Amino acid sequence: MTSGQMLLAGFNGLFTKVASELTDMFTAFERVHFDEHNLKFDIVRDAQELQVKMPLHLSLTLILFYGL
């Protein structure tokens, strides 16, 4: 077997494994039932909760002088 054939066989095995795992994941998702309430989320609120609370004057100083 040449090195190209071995490389092709390795990639084939890798992609076969990925396809198998994706099939298993989609099968598991089909068994899970979500309420409509659980599907709703607020991206802006979540981002605001993750932000570090910092005084306004410090924020402006960092932006203006350091470009952060």
PyMOL Python script that loads the backbone (N, CA, C, O; Angstrom):
from pymol import cmd

cmd.read_pdbstr("""\
ATOM      1  N   MET A   1       0.854  -1.171   0.000  1.00  0.00           N
ATOM      2  CA  MET A   1       0.000   0.000   0.000  1.00  0.00           C
ATOM      3  C   MET A   1       0.903   1.239   0.000  1.00  0.00           C
ATOM      4  O   MET A   1       1.826   1.342   0.808  1.00  0.00           O
ATOM      5  N   THR A   2       0.632   2.159  -0.898  1.00  0.00           N
ATOM      6  CA  THR A   2       1.447   3.373  -0.971  1.00  0.00           C
ATOM      7  C   THR A   2       1.038   4.347   0.133  1.00  0.00           C
ATOM      8  O   THR A   2       0.000   4.179   0.773  1.00  0.00           O
ATOM      9  N   SER A   3       1.866   5.360   0.344  1.00  0.00           N
ATOM     10  CA  SER A   3       1.549   6.334   1.390  1.00  0.00           C
ATOM     11  C   SER A   3       0.258   7.093   1.066  1.00  0.00           C
ATOM     12  O   SER A   3      -0.492   7.441   1.978  1.00  0.00           O
ATOM     13  N   GLY A   4      -0.008   7.350  -0.200  1.00  0.00           N
ATOM     14  CA  GLY A   4      -1.254   8.017  -0.585  1.00  0.00           C
ATOM     15  C   GLY A   4      -2.468   7.166  -0.279  1.00  0.00           C
ATOM     16  O   GLY A   4      -3.496   7.673   0.170  1.00  0.00           O
ATOM     17  N   GLN A   5      -2.348   5.866  -0.524  1.00  0.00           N
ATOM     18  CA  GLN A   5      -3.456   4.950  -0.223  1.00  0.00           C
ATOM     19  C   GLN A   5      -3.687   4.845   1.283  1.00  0.00           C
ATOM     20  O   GLN A   5      -4.825   4.774   1.745  1.00  0.00           O
ATOM     21  N   MET A   6      -2.583   4.837   2.044  1.00  0.00           N
ATOM     22  CA  MET A   6      -2.737   4.794   3.504  1.00  0.00           C
ATOM     23  C   MET A   6      -3.396   6.063   4.015  1.00  0.00           C
ATOM     24  O   MET A   6      -4.246   6.005   4.903  1.00  0.00           O
ATOM     25  N   LEU A   7      -3.016   7.205   3.467  1.00  0.00           N
ATOM     26  CA  LEU A   7      -3.618   8.473   3.858  1.00  0.00           C
ATOM     27  C   LEU A   7      -5.108   8.481   3.523  1.00  0.00           C
ATOM     28  O   LEU A   7      -5.929   8.909   4.334  1.00  0.00           O
ATOM     29  N   LEU A   8      -5.452   8.008   2.331  1.00  0.00           N
ATOM     30  CA  LEU A   8      -6.850   7.926   1.923  1.00  0.00           C
ATOM     31  C   LEU A   8      -7.640   6.998   2.836  1.00  0.00           C
ATOM     32  O   LEU A   8      -8.768   7.315   3.216  1.00  0.00           O
ATOM     33  N   ALA A   9      -7.060   5.861   3.190  1.00  0.00           N
ATOM     34  CA  ALA A   9      -7.727   4.920   4.097  1.00  0.00           C
ATOM     35  C   ALA A   9      -7.926   5.546   5.470  1.00  0.00           C
ATOM     36  O   ALA A   9      -8.965   5.340   6.098  1.00  0.00           O
ATOM     37  N   GLY A  10      -6.944   6.308   5.943  1.00  0.00           N
ATOM     38  CA  GLY A  10      -7.073   6.971   7.242  1.00  0.00           C
ATOM     39  C   GLY A  10      -8.188   8.001   7.243  1.00  0.00           C
ATOM     40  O   GLY A  10      -8.990   8.055   8.175  1.00  0.00           O
ATOM     41  N   PHE A  11      -8.238   8.820   6.195  1.00  0.00           N
ATOM     42  CA  PHE A  11      -9.307   9.814   6.105  1.00  0.00           C
ATOM     43  C   PHE A  11     -10.672   9.155   5.951  1.00  0.00           C
ATOM     44  O   PHE A  11     -11.662   9.628   6.510  1.00  0.00           O
ATOM     45  N   ASN A  12     -10.723   8.069   5.196  1.00  0.00           N
ATOM     46  CA  ASN A  12     -11.986   7.353   5.042  1.00  0.00           C
ATOM     47  C   ASN A  12     -12.477   6.849   6.399  1.00  0.00           C
ATOM     48  O   ASN A  12     -13.660   6.982   6.715  1.00  0.00           O
ATOM     49  N   GLY A  13     -11.593   6.281   7.192  1.00  0.00           N
ATOM     50  CA  GLY A  13     -11.976   5.817   8.518  1.00  0.00           C
ATOM     51  C   GLY A  13     -12.416   6.956   9.420  1.00  0.00           C
ATOM     52  O   GLY A  13     -13.372   6.820  10.183  1.00  0.00           O
ATOM     53  N   LEU A  14     -11.712   8.086   9.331  1.00  0.00           N
ATOM     54  CA  LEU A  14     -12.062   9.246  10.136  1.00  0.00           C
ATOM     55  C   LEU A  14     -13.454   9.758   9.789  1.00  0.00           C
ATOM     56  O   LEU A  14     -14.273   9.987  10.680  1.00  0.00           O
ATOM     57  N   PHE A  15     -13.727   9.939   8.490  1.00  0.00           N
ATOM     58  CA  PHE A  15     -15.021  10.460   8.084  1.00  0.00           C
ATOM     59  C   PHE A  15     -16.145   9.466   8.330  1.00  0.00           C
ATOM     60  O   PHE A  15     -17.278   9.872   8.589  1.00  0.00           O
ATOM     61  N   THR A  16     -15.859   8.187   8.255  1.00  0.00           N
ATOM     62  CA  THR A  16     -16.859   7.176   8.590  1.00  0.00           C
ATOM     63  C   THR A  16     -17.224   7.273  10.060  1.00  0.00           C
ATOM     64  O   THR A  16     -18.397   7.171  10.418  1.00  0.00           O
ATOM     65  N   LYS A  17     -16.234   7.470  10.909  1.00  0.00           N
ATOM     66  CA  LYS A  17     -16.479   7.620  12.348  1.00  0.00           C
ATOM     67  C   LYS A  17     -17.294   8.881  12.628  1.00  0.00           C
ATOM     68  O   LYS A  17     -18.227   8.846  13.430  1.00  0.00           O
ATOM     69  N   VAL A  18     -16.954   9.993  11.976  1.00  0.00           N
ATOM     70  CA  VAL A  18     -17.695  11.243  12.170  1.00  0.00           C
ATOM     71  C   VAL A  18     -19.147  11.068  11.733  1.00  0.00           C
ATOM     72  O   VAL A  18     -20.058  11.504  12.438  1.00  0.00           O
ATOM     73  N   ALA A  19     -19.372  10.446  10.602  1.00  0.00           N
ATOM     74  CA  ALA A  19     -20.733  10.218  10.113  1.00  0.00           C
ATOM     75  C   ALA A  19     -21.521   9.354  11.098  1.00  0.00           C
ATOM     76  O   ALA A  19     -22.695   9.620  11.356  1.00  0.00           O
ATOM     77  N   SER A  20     -20.888   8.340  11.638  1.00  0.00           N
ATOM     78  CA  SER A  20     -21.541   7.468  12.611  1.00  0.00           C
ATOM     79  C   SER A  20     -21.905   8.234  13.880  1.00  0.00           C
ATOM     80  O   SER A  20     -23.009   8.080  14.402  1.00  0.00           O
ATOM     81  N   GLU A  21     -20.987   9.056  14.375  1.00  0.00           N
ATOM     82  CA  GLU A  21     -21.246   9.835  15.589  1.00  0.00           C
ATOM     83  C   GLU A  21     -22.352  10.864  15.366  1.00  0.00           C
ATOM     84  O   GLU A  21     -23.179  11.087  16.250  1.00  0.00           O
ATOM     85  N   LEU A  22     -22.370  11.494  14.187  1.00  0.00           N
ATOM     86  CA  LEU A  22     -23.438  12.456  13.878  1.00  0.00           C
ATOM     87  C   LEU A  22     -24.798  11.768  13.824  1.00  0.00           C
ATOM     88  O   LEU A  22     -25.793  12.314  14.301  1.00  0.00           O
ATOM     89  N   THR A  23     -24.840  10.586  13.250  1.00  0.00           N
ATOM     90  CA  THR A  23     -26.089   9.830  13.207  1.00  0.00           C
ATOM     91  C   THR A  23     -26.566   9.510  14.612  1.00  0.00           C
ATOM     92  O   THR A  23     -27.753   9.643  14.910  1.00  0.00           O
ATOM     93  N   ASP A  24     -25.659   9.091  15.474  1.00  0.00           N
ATOM     94  CA  ASP A  24     -26.015   8.799  16.865  1.00  0.00           C
ATOM     95  C   ASP A  24     -26.505  10.053  17.582  1.00  0.00           C
ATOM     96  O   ASP A  24     -27.463   9.991  18.353  1.00  0.00           O
ATOM     97  N   MET A  25     -25.855  11.192  17.333  1.00  0.00           N
ATOM     98  CA  MET A  25     -26.261  12.443  17.977  1.00  0.00           C
ATOM     99  C   MET A  25     -27.658  12.866  17.521  1.00  0.00           C
ATOM    100  O   MET A  25     -28.487  13.251  18.346  1.00  0.00           O
ATOM    101  N   PHE A  26     -27.926  12.797  16.205  1.00  0.00           N
ATOM    102  CA  PHE A  26     -29.245  13.181  15.706  1.00  0.00           C
ATOM    103  C   PHE A  26     -30.329  12.243  16.221  1.00  0.00           C
ATOM    104  O   PHE A  26     -31.448  12.679  16.494  1.00  0.00           O
ATOM    105  N   THR A  27     -30.011  10.979  16.354  1.00  0.00           N
ATOM    106  CA  THR A  27     -30.958  10.027  16.920  1.00  0.00           C
ATOM    107  C   THR A  27     -31.272  10.381  18.371  1.00  0.00           C
ATOM    108  O   THR A  27     -32.426  10.316  18.795  1.00  0.00           O
ATOM    109  N   ALA A  28     -30.251  10.751  19.124  1.00  0.00           N
ATOM    110  CA  ALA A  28     -30.464  11.153  20.520  1.00  0.00           C
ATOM    111  C   ALA A  28     -31.281  12.433  20.604  1.00  0.00           C
ATOM    112  O   ALA A  28     -32.136  12.555  21.482  1.00  0.00           O
ATOM    113  N   PHE A  29     -31.038  13.398  19.705  1.00  0.00           N
ATOM    114  CA  PHE A  29     -31.815  14.646  19.711  1.00  0.00           C
ATOM    115  C   PHE A  29     -33.279  14.392  19.388  1.00  0.00           C
ATOM    116  O   PHE A  29     -34.155  15.081  19.911  1.00  0.00           O
ATOM    117  N   GLU A  30     -33.557  13.412  18.535  1.00  0.00           N
ATOM    118  CA  GLU A  30     -34.951  13.105  18.200  1.00  0.00           C
ATOM    119  C   GLU A  30     -35.706  12.577  19.410  1.00  0.00           C
ATOM    120  O   GLU A  30     -36.924  12.737  19.479  1.00  0.00           O
ATOM    121  N   ARG A  31     -35.036  11.963  20.351  1.00  0.00           N
ATOM    122  CA  ARG A  31     -35.678  11.412  21.543  1.00  0.00           C
ATOM    123  C   ARG A  31     -35.932  12.460  22.614  1.00  0.00           C
ATOM    124  O   ARG A  31     -36.724  12.229  23.528  1.00  0.00           O
ATOM    125  N   VAL A  32     -35.269  13.613  22.516  1.00  0.00           N
ATOM    126  CA  VAL A  32     -35.423  14.671  23.518  1.00  0.00           C
ATOM    127  C   VAL A  32     -36.543  15.603  23.074  1.00  0.00           C
ATOM    128  O   VAL A  32     -36.598  16.019  21.916  1.00  0.00           O
ATOM    129  N   HIS A  33     -37.436  15.925  24.010  1.00  0.00           N
ATOM    130  CA  HIS A  33     -38.540  16.832  23.712  1.00  0.00           C
ATOM    131  C   HIS A  33     -38.339  18.114  24.507  1.00  0.00           C
ATOM    132  O   HIS A  33     -38.172  18.077  25.726  1.00  0.00           O
ATOM    133  N   PHE A  34     -38.357  19.248  23.813  1.00  0.00           N
ATOM    134  CA  PHE A  34     -38.186  20.543  24.439  1.00  0.00           C
ATOM    135  C   PHE A  34     -39.516  21.276  24.476  1.00  0.00           C
ATOM    136  O   PHE A  34     -40.322  21.173  23.550  1.00  0.00           O
ATOM    137  N   ASP A  35     -39.737  22.016  25.553  1.00  0.00           N
ATOM    138  CA  ASP A  35     -40.883  22.912  25.604  1.00  0.00           C
ATOM    139  C   ASP A  35     -40.563  24.147  24.775  1.00  0.00           C
ATOM    140  O   ASP A  35     -39.396  24.456  24.537  1.00  0.00           O
ATOM    141  N   GLU A  36     -41.608  24.855  24.334  1.00  0.00           N
ATOM    142  CA  GLU A  36     -41.359  26.091  23.592  1.00  0.00           C
ATOM    143  C   GLU A  36     -40.644  27.105  24.470  1.00  0.00           C
ATOM    144  O   GLU A  36     -39.847  27.903  23.977  1.00  0.00           O
ATOM    145  N   HIS A  37     -40.924  27.078  25.766  1.00  0.00           N
ATOM    146  CA  HIS A  37     -40.292  28.020  26.690  1.00  0.00           C
ATOM    147  C   HIS A  37     -38.782  27.793  26.747  1.00  0.00           C
ATOM    148  O   HIS A  37     -38.022  28.755  26.866  1.00  0.00           O
ATOM    149  N   ASN A  38     -38.340  26.556  26.667  1.00  0.00           N
ATOM    150  CA  ASN A  38     -36.910  26.253  26.725  1.00  0.00           C
ATOM    151  C   ASN A  38     -36.172  26.661  25.463  1.00  0.00           C
ATOM    152  O   ASN A  38     -34.954  26.832  25.492  1.00  0.00           O
ATOM    153  N   LEU A  39     -36.883  26.819  24.358  1.00  0.00           N
ATOM    154  CA  LEU A  39     -36.237  27.161  23.098  1.00  0.00           C
ATOM    155  C   LEU A  39     -35.981  28.660  22.967  1.00  0.00           C
ATOM    156  O   LEU A  39     -35.196  29.081  22.117  1.00  0.00           O
ATOM    157  N   LYS A  40     -36.634  29.466  23.798  1.00  0.00           N
ATOM    158  CA  LYS A  40     -36.470  30.910  23.702  1.00  0.00           C
ATOM    159  C   LYS A  40     -35.301  31.352  24.558  1.00  0.00           C
ATOM    160  O   LYS A  40     -35.158  30.911  25.698  1.00  0.00           O
ATOM    161  N   PHE A  41     -34.465  32.219  24.016  1.00  0.00           N
ATOM    162  CA  PHE A  41     -33.347  32.760  24.767  1.00  0.00           C
ATOM    163  C   PHE A  41     -33.063  34.162  24.270  1.00  0.00           C
ATOM    164  O   PHE A  41     -33.438  34.531  23.157  1.00  0.00           O
ATOM    165  N   ASP A  42     -32.407  34.923  25.097  1.00  0.00           N
ATOM    166  CA  ASP A  42     -32.126  36.313  24.786  1.00  0.00           C
ATOM    167  C   ASP A  42     -30.615  36.496  24.693  1.00  0.00           C
ATOM    168  O   ASP A  42     -29.919  36.496  25.709  1.00  0.00           O
ATOM    169  N   ILE A  43     -30.116  36.649  23.477  1.00  0.00           N
ATOM    170  CA  ILE A  43     -28.676  36.739  23.260  1.00  0.00           C
ATOM    171  C   ILE A  43     -28.115  38.001  23.892  1.00  0.00           C
ATOM    172  O   ILE A  43     -27.034  37.973  24.481  1.00  0.00           O
ATOM    173  N   VAL A  44     -28.839  39.106  23.773  1.00  0.00           N
ATOM    174  CA  VAL A  44     -28.351  40.377  24.308  1.00  0.00           C
ATOM    175  C   VAL A  44     -28.265  40.304  25.830  1.00  0.00           C
ATOM    176  O   VAL A  44     -27.269  40.730  26.414  1.00  0.00           O
ATOM    177  N   ARG A  45     -29.287  39.773  26.466  1.00  0.00           N
ATOM    178  CA  ARG A  45     -29.276  39.669  27.924  1.00  0.00           C
ATOM    179  C   ARG A  45     -28.142  38.758  28.398  1.00  0.00           C
ATOM    180  O   ARG A  45     -27.450  39.069  29.367  1.00  0.00           O
ATOM    181  N   ASP A  46     -27.963  37.638  27.710  1.00  0.00           N
ATOM    182  CA  ASP A  46     -26.886  36.721  28.088  1.00  0.00           C
ATOM    183  C   ASP A  46     -25.517  37.385  27.942  1.00  0.00           C
ATOM    184  O   ASP A  46     -24.644  37.189  28.786  1.00  0.00           O
ATOM    185  N   ALA A  47     -25.323  38.165  26.881  1.00  0.00           N
ATOM    186  CA  ALA A  47     -24.042  38.855  26.687  1.00  0.00           C
ATOM    187  C   ALA A  47     -23.826  39.907  27.771  1.00  0.00           C
ATOM    188  O   ALA A  47     -22.709  40.074  28.260  1.00  0.00           O
ATOM    189  N   GLN A  48     -24.879  40.609  28.145  1.00  0.00           N
ATOM    190  CA  GLN A  48     -24.750  41.618  29.197  1.00  0.00           C
ATOM    191  C   GLN A  48     -24.406  40.973  30.537  1.00  0.00           C
ATOM    192  O   GLN A  48     -23.650  41.545  31.322  1.00  0.00           O
ATOM    193  N   GLU A  49     -24.946  39.803  30.803  1.00  0.00           N
ATOM    194  CA  GLU A  49     -24.643  39.113  32.056  1.00  0.00           C
ATOM    195  C   GLU A  49     -23.189  38.645  32.099  1.00  0.00           C
ATOM    196  O   GLU A  49     -22.611  38.519  33.179  1.00  0.00           O
ATOM    197  N   LEU A  50     -22.601  38.392  30.949  1.00  0.00           N
ATOM    198  CA  LEU A  50     -21.219  37.931  30.897  1.00  0.00           C
ATOM    199  C   LEU A  50     -20.210  39.069  30.984  1.00  0.00           C
ATOM    200  O   LEU A  50     -19.043  38.838  31.302  1.00  0.00           O
ATOM    201  N   GLN A  51     -20.644  40.289  30.707  1.00  0.00           N
ATOM    202  CA  GLN A  51     -19.726  41.416  30.720  1.00  0.00           C
ATOM    203  C   GLN A  51     -19.224  41.705  32.126  1.00  0.00           C
ATOM    204  O   GLN A  51     -19.933  41.509  33.114  1.00  0.00           O
ATOM    205  N   VAL A  52     -17.998  42.169  32.189  1.00  0.00           N
ATOM    206  CA  VAL A  52     -17.412  42.578  33.466  1.00  0.00           C
ATOM    207  C   VAL A  52     -17.947  43.959  33.787  1.00  0.00           C
ATOM    208  O   VAL A  52     -17.911  44.860  32.949  1.00  0.00           O
ATOM    209  N   LYS A  53     -18.440  44.122  35.000  1.00  0.00           N
ATOM    210  CA  LYS A  53     -18.946  45.424  35.407  1.00  0.00           C
ATOM    211  C   LYS A  53     -17.756  46.322  35.704  1.00  0.00           C
ATOM    212  O   LYS A  53     -16.939  46.008  36.570  1.00  0.00           O
ATOM    213  N   MET A  54     -17.655  47.440  34.988  1.00  0.00           N
ATOM    214  CA  MET A  54     -16.517  48.332  35.115  1.00  0.00           C
ATOM    215  C   MET A  54     -17.065  49.767  35.098  1.00  0.00           C
ATOM    216  O   MET A  54     -17.997  50.058  34.349  1.00  0.00           O
ATOM    217  N   PRO A  55     -16.495  50.666  35.917  1.00  0.00           N
ATOM    218  CA  PRO A  55     -16.962  52.054  35.916  1.00  0.00           C
ATOM    219  C   PRO A  55     -16.839  52.677  34.531  1.00  0.00           C
ATOM    220  O   PRO A  55     -15.945  52.330  33.759  1.00  0.00           O
ATOM    221  N   LEU A  56     -17.749  53.601  34.228  1.00  0.00           N
ATOM    222  CA  LEU A  56     -17.798  54.214  32.913  1.00  0.00           C
ATOM    223  C   LEU A  56     -16.508  54.947  32.566  1.00  0.00           C
ATOM    224  O   LEU A  56     -16.010  54.826  31.446  1.00  0.00           O
ATOM    225  N   HIS A  57     -15.956  55.711  33.521  1.00  0.00           N
ATOM    226  CA  HIS A  57     -14.751  56.478  33.211  1.00  0.00           C
ATOM    227  C   HIS A  57     -13.563  55.562  32.902  1.00  0.00           C
ATOM    228  O   HIS A  57     -12.718  55.909  32.076  1.00  0.00           O
ATOM    229  N   LEU A  58     -13.489  54.404  33.551  1.00  0.00           N
ATOM    230  CA  LEU A  58     -12.422  53.451  33.262  1.00  0.00           C
ATOM    231  C   LEU A  58     -12.616  52.833  31.879  1.00  0.00           C
ATOM    232  O   LEU A  58     -11.653  52.638  31.137  1.00  0.00           O
ATOM    233  N   SER A  59     -13.858  52.529  31.543  1.00  0.00           N
ATOM    234  CA  SER A  59     -14.155  51.971  30.221  1.00  0.00           C
ATOM    235  C   SER A  59     -13.759  52.941  29.122  1.00  0.00           C
ATOM    236  O   SER A  59     -13.126  52.551  28.141  1.00  0.00           O
ATOM    237  N   LEU A  60     -14.136  54.217  29.287  1.00  0.00           N
ATOM    238  CA  LEU A  60     -13.812  55.221  28.272  1.00  0.00           C
ATOM    239  C   LEU A  60     -12.310  55.435  28.166  1.00  0.00           C
ATOM    240  O   LEU A  60     -11.791  55.629  27.067  1.00  0.00           O
ATOM    241  N   THR A  61     -11.603  55.403  29.293  1.00  0.00           N
ATOM    242  CA  THR A  61     -10.145  55.565  29.273  1.00  0.00           C
ATOM    243  C   THR A  61      -9.497  54.423  28.491  1.00  0.00           C
ATOM    244  O   THR A  61      -8.600  54.657  27.682  1.00  0.00           O
ATOM    245  N   LEU A  62      -9.944  53.199  28.727  1.00  0.00           N
ATOM    246  CA  LEU A  62      -9.384  52.051  28.022  1.00  0.00           C
ATOM    247  C   LEU A  62      -9.648  52.146  26.520  1.00  0.00           C
ATOM    248  O   LEU A  62      -8.780  51.830  25.707  1.00  0.00           O
ATOM    249  N   ILE A  63     -10.854  52.585  26.163  1.00  0.00           N
ATOM    250  CA  ILE A  63     -11.204  52.680  24.751  1.00  0.00           C
ATOM    251  C   ILE A  63     -10.418  53.788  24.061  1.00  0.00           C
ATOM    252  O   ILE A  63      -9.864  53.579  22.982  1.00  0.00           O
ATOM    253  N   LEU A  64     -10.367  54.955  24.673  1.00  0.00           N
ATOM    254  CA  LEU A  64      -9.756  56.116  24.033  1.00  0.00           C
ATOM    255  C   LEU A  64      -8.235  56.034  23.960  1.00  0.00           C
ATOM    256  O   LEU A  64      -7.645  56.372  22.934  1.00  0.00           O
ATOM    257  N   PHE A  65      -7.602  55.591  25.030  1.00  0.00           N
ATOM    258  CA  PHE A  65      -6.150  55.637  25.086  1.00  0.00           C
ATOM    259  C   PHE A  65      -5.461  54.336  24.678  1.00  0.00           C
ATOM    260  O   PHE A  65      -4.334  54.354  24.182  1.00  0.00           O
ATOM    261  N   TYR A  66      -6.127  53.233  24.883  1.00  0.00           N
ATOM    262  CA  TYR A  66      -5.476  51.959  24.605  1.00  0.00           C
ATOM    263  C   TYR A  66      -6.138  51.207  23.426  1.00  0.00           C
ATOM    264  O   TYR A  66      -5.624  50.183  22.977  1.00  0.00           O
ATOM    265  N   GLY A  67      -7.241  51.708  22.949  1.00  0.00           N
ATOM    266  CA  GLY A  67      -7.901  51.079  21.820  1.00  0.00           C
ATOM    267  C   GLY A  67      -8.507  49.734  22.146  1.00  0.00           C
ATOM    268  O   GLY A  67      -8.682  48.906  21.251  1.00  0.00           O
ATOM    269  N   LEU A  68      -8.832  49.492  23.407  1.00  0.00           N
ATOM    270  CA  LEU A  68      -9.419  48.213  23.807  1.00  0.00           C
ATOM    271  C   LEU A  68     -10.915  48.256  23.708  1.00  0.00           C
ATOM    272  O   LEU A  68     -11.582  47.265  24.006  1.00  0.00           O
TER     273      LEU A  68
END
""", "prot")
cmd.dss("prot")
cmd.show_as("cartoon", "prot")
cmd.util.cbc("prot")
cmd.orient("prot")
